[in-house]
Amino acid sequence: MQKWLVRLRRYSRCAMAAEDTKKNSRHQPSRSLDYILKGKVYVEELPPDIEPIKGLLEKYSGIRGKDVDEHIHQIRDRLWEIYPYVCIGHFRFLSLKFTLDSRYQVALNRLLAPDSKATFLDVGCCIGQVLRQLAFDGVDSSRLYGTDLEPRFLETGYDLFKDRDKFKATFVAGDMLNQCDEDNGGERSLEVFDGKMTIIHATSFFHLFTWENQVRAARRMVRFLDLDDPEVMIFGRQVGTTTPGDREGARGSKRFLHNATSWQELWDEVGKLTGTSWRTEVDEIEEPGMHPDGNTDETLRRIRFGVFRA
């Protein structure tokens, strides 16, 4: 009980500090202290659906089984102090459910093919759990890449997986919505990926943004791809809906949620803007806990998607 109270006090201070220091960021969610204290954002007990990553931490990272739970809590504490996202409070950043997507197996098979030079980029990679799973599955980590807006997430990933000396993936912090192109200024950090990627993964990413910013991010992904390769693909999962359109986001902002039809329409627009053509797939995922933050919108769905050259 004492340990739990110490954590709760720390998280309460963190939430208030985060609200003060990040109030001008368009990317950060708004979570009040009262909201956190109601227990909707932060949970103490490890959920059963993260058992797979506990096994990964034992086999890949060499952490003793009896130490894994405490190690996870310590890392979650650090991430929470960076920013109290609900996915951190609920340990969802540790989910390995992406391995259930058939497109993950397609990507893995391509990466493991003899003499493969395929490259894999995880956009919005957080701590890099997708890339560590690929490395554990036998992929040469020097062909793995990750990017996230928050560099401290990338750094914490090394401490979670204890692989700083052996993991050869390339991580680059950068803003997918503020990259330099022909008609605007902007940071150039992500240009290192341009034209080099064959597979891009993006989970819990597109649903954060408006239609316009989704188009902008998707155009950026197209620039990352090696368009001389007809087998390039983008896949991931996100929150979708049966009634596509704008939804209220943090601080009154808007975000656009998709069904299969609107997702194809988005990529049709991206294709026109980039001189490319794309075919999409959308699968609805039947999972409990669709409304962990108290949202009562019954049209919401979890969806997996794939984007391929047409």
C-alpha positions in Angstrom: 0.0 0.0 0.0 2.8 2.4 0.9 4.5 1.7 -2.4 1.3 2.4 -4.3 0.8 5.7 -2.5 4.3 6.8 -3.3 3.7 6.0 -7.0 0.3 7.8 -7.0 1.8 11.0 -5.5 4.6 10.9 -8.1 2.1 10.5 -11.0 -0.1 13.3 -9.6 2.8 15.7 -9.6 3.9 14.5 -13.1 0.4 15.0 -14.5 0.3 18.6 -13.2 3.8 19.3 -14.5 3.0 17.8 -17.9 -0.1 20.0 -18.2 2.0 23.1 -17.5 5.0 22.3 -19.7 3.1 20.8 -22.7 0.0 22.9 -22.8 1.1 24.4 -26.2 1.8 21.1 -27.9 -0.7 20.0 -30.5 0.4 16.4 -30.1 -0.2 15.9 -26.4 -3.4 14.7 -24.8 -5.1 16.6 -21.9 -5.6 14.6 -18.8 -6.7 16.3 -15.6 -5.5 15.2 -12.2 -9.1 14.3 -11.1 -9.3 12.1 -14.2 -6.1 10.2 -13.2 -7.2 9.9 -9.6 -10.4 8.1 -10.7 -8.2 5.3 -11.9 -9.2 5.5 -15.6 -5.8 6.4 -17.0 -3.4 4.7 -14.6 -3.7 1.2 -13.3 -1.4 -0.6 -10.9 -2.0 -4.2 -11.8 -0.3 -5.7 -14.9 -3.0 -6.7 -17.4 -3.0 -10.3 -18.6 -2.6 -9.4 -22.2 1.0 -8.3 -21.7 2.2 -11.8 -20.9 3.9 -12.2 -24.3 6.2 -9.3 -23.7 7.1 -10.6 -20.3 8.3 -13.7 -22.1 10.2 -11.5 -24.5 11.9 -9.7 -21.7 13.1 -13.0 -20.3 14.2 -14.6 -23.5 15.5 -11.6 -25.5 16.6 -9.3 -22.7 17.8 -12.0 -20.2 15.8 -10.6 -17.3 15.0 -13.2 -14.6 11.3 -14.1 -14.5 11.0 -13.0 -10.8 12.3 -9.5 -11.7 10.2 -8.8 -14.8 7.2 -7.3 -13.2 9.2 -4.8 -11.1 11.3 -4.0 -14.1 8.1 -3.2 -16.1 6.7 -1.0 -13.4 10.0 0.9 -13.1 10.1 1.6 -16.9 6.4 2.5 -16.9 7.1 5.0 -14.1 9.8 6.7 -16.2 7.5 6.9 -19.3 4.7 8.2 -17.2 6.9 11.0 -15.9 7.7 11.9 -19.5 4.0 12.1 -20.3 0.9 10.4 -18.8 -0.6 8.9 -22.0 -3.4 6.5 -21.3 -1.5 3.8 -23.3 1.3 4.1 -20.7 -1.0 4.1 -17.7 -2.7 1.0 -19.0 0.5 -0.7 -20.1 -0.8 -0.9 -23.7 2.6 0.3 -25.0 3.8 -3.2 -24.1 1.2 -5.0 -26.3 2.6 -7.5 -28.8 -0.8 -7.9 -30.5 0.6 -6.7 -33.8 2.0 -10.2 -34.2 -1.6 -11.4 -34.7 -1.9 -9.4 -37.9 -1.3 -11.6 -40.9 0.6 -8.7 -42.5 3.2 -8.9 -39.7 3.9 -12.5 -40.8 4.2 -11.2 -44.4 6.7 -8.6 -43.3 8.6 -11.0 -41.2 8.9 -13.6 -44.1 10.2 -10.9 -46.4 12.7 -9.6 -43.9 13.9 -13.2 -43.3 14.1 -14.3 -46.9 17.5 -15.4 -48.2 19.7 -12.4 -49.2 16.9 -10.1 -48.2 17.7 -6.4 -48.2 14.2 -5.4 -47.1 14.0 -2.6 -44.5 11.3 -2.0 -41.9 10.3 1.4 -40.4 8.0 1.7 -37.3 6.4 5.2 -37.2 5.4 6.3 -33.8 7.4 3.5 -32.4 7.4 4.6 -28.7 9.9 2.3 -27.0 10.5 0.2 -30.1 8.7 -3.0 -29.0 7.8 -3.9 -32.6 11.4 -3.8 -33.6 12.6 -5.8 -30.7 10.1 -8.5 -31.5 11.3 -8.6 -35.1 14.9 -8.9 -33.8 13.9 -11.7 -31.5 12.2 -13.4 -34.5 15.5 -13.5 -36.3 15.6 -10.3 -38.3 18.9 -8.5 -38.8 18.4 -5.4 -36.6 20.6 -3.2 -38.8 17.7 -3.2 -41.3 15.2 -2.0 -38.7 14.3 1.7 -38.2 12.1 3.6 -35.8 10.9 7.1 -35.3 8.9 8.9 -32.6 8.2 12.5 -31.7 9.5 12.0 -28.2 13.3 11.1 -28.1 13.1 10.0 -24.4 10.7 7.2 -25.4 13.4 5.9 -27.8 16.1 6.1 -25.1 13.9 4.4 -22.5 13.4 1.5 -24.9 17.1 0.6 -24.5 16.7 0.4 -20.8 13.5 -1.7 -21.0 15.1 -4.3 -23.3 18.6 -4.0 -22.0 20.1 -4.3 -25.5 22.0 -1.1 -26.0 25.2 -3.0 -27.0 23.5 -5.5 -29.3 20.5 -3.9 -31.0 21.7 -2.2 -34.2 18.4 -0.5 -35.3 18.4 3.1 -36.2 16.2 5.5 -34.2 15.4 9.1 -35.3 13.3 11.5 -33.3 11.2 13.7 -35.5 7.8 15.2 -36.3 6.0 13.6 -39.1 3.8 16.7 -39.6 6.7 19.2 -39.7 9.1 17.9 -42.3 10.8 20.0 -44.9 9.4 19.6 -48.4 9.1 21.7 -51.5 6.7 24.3 -50.2 7.5 24.7 -46.5 10.3 25.0 -44.1 10.7 22.4 -41.3 13.0 20.0 -39.6 15.0 17.6 -41.8 15.7 14.8 -39.4 13.5 12.2 -41.1 14.9 12.7 -44.5 17.4 9.9 -43.7 14.5 7.5 -44.4 13.6 8.9 -47.8 13.4 6.3 -50.6 14.9 3.6 -48.4 12.0 1.7 -46.8 10.2 -1.3 -48.1 7.8 -1.9 -45.1 6.3 0.7 -42.8 4.4 0.0 -39.6 2.1 2.6 -37.9 0.0 1.6 -35.0 -2.2 4.1 -33.0 -0.9 6.8 -35.2 -3.2 8.1 -38.0 -6.3 8.3 -35.6 -4.5 11.1 -33.7 -4.9 13.6 -36.6 -7.3 15.5 -38.8 -7.8 14.3 -42.4 -5.5 17.0 -43.6 -2.7 15.9 -41.3 -3.3 12.3 -42.0 -2.7 13.1 -45.7 0.4 15.0 -44.8 1.8 12.1 -42.7 0.8 9.6 -45.4 2.6 11.6 -48.1 5.7 11.6 -45.9 5.5 7.8 -45.6 5.3 7.6 -49.4 8.5 9.6 -49.6 10.1 7.1 -47.2 9.2 4.1 -49.4 11.4 2.7 -52.1 8.9 3.2 -54.9 11.0 1.1 -57.3 9.9 -1.9 -55.3 6.3 -2.9 -56.3 5.9 -4.9 -53.0 6.3 -2.0 -50.6 3.6 -1.9 -48.0 2.3 0.0 -45.0 0.3 -1.7 -42.2 -0.8 -1.2 -38.6 -3.9 -0.8 -36.4 -5.9 2.2 -35.2 -9.2 3.3 -33.8 -11.8 3.3 -36.5 -15.6 3.8 -36.7 -18.7 2.7 -38.5 -19.5 6.3 -39.3 -16.3 8.0 -40.6 -15.7 11.7 -39.8 -14.3 14.2 -37.4 -14.2 13.4 -33.6 -13.4 15.6 -30.7 -9.8 15.3 -29.6 -7.7 16.8 -26.9 -8.3 20.5 -26.0 -11.1 20.7 -28.5 -8.9 19.6 -31.4 -10.3 17.4 -34.2 -9.3 13.9 -35.4 -10.7 11.9 -38.3 -11.7 8.3 -37.8 -12.1 5.9 -40.7 -14.0 2.9 -42.0 -12.9 0.9 -45.0 -14.4 3.3 -47.5 -12.9 6.5 -46.1 -9.5 4.8 -45.6 -9.4 4.0 -49.3 -10.5 7.6 -50.1 -7.7 9.0 -48.0 -5.1 6.9 -49.9 -6.7 7.9 -53.2 -6.0 11.5 -52.3 -2.5 10.7 -51.3 -2.0 8.9 -54.6 -3.1 11.9 -56.6 -0.7 14.2 -54.6 2.2 11.9 -55.0 1.7 10.4 -58.4 1.2 7.0 -57.0 -1.7 4.5 -56.7 -2.7 2.5 -53.6 -5.0 -0.3 -52.6 -6.1 -0.7 -49.0 -7.4 -3.4 -46.7 -9.3 -2.9 -43.5 -10.1 -5.6 -40.9 -12.2 -5.0 -37.8 -10.8 -6.5 -34.6 -13.1 -8.0 -32.0 -11.6 -7.0 -28.7 -12.9 -6.1 -25.3 -12.1 -2.8 -23.6 -12.8 -0.5 -26.6 -13.7 2.4 -24.2 -11.0 2.4 -21.4 -11.2 6.1 -20.9 -15.0 6.2 -20.4 -15.9 7.1 -24.0 -19.4 6.0 -24.8 -19.3 6.3 -28.6 -20.7 2.9 -29.7 -19.5 3.5 -33.3 -15.9 3.1 -32.4 -14.0 0.0 -33.6 -10.4 -1.2 -33.5 -9.2 -1.9 -37.0 -6.1 -3.4 -38.7 -5.1 -2.0 -42.1 -2.8 -2.6 -45.0 -1.8 -0.3 -47.8 -0.3 -1.7 -51.0 0.7 -0.5 -54.5 -2.2 -0.8 -56.9 
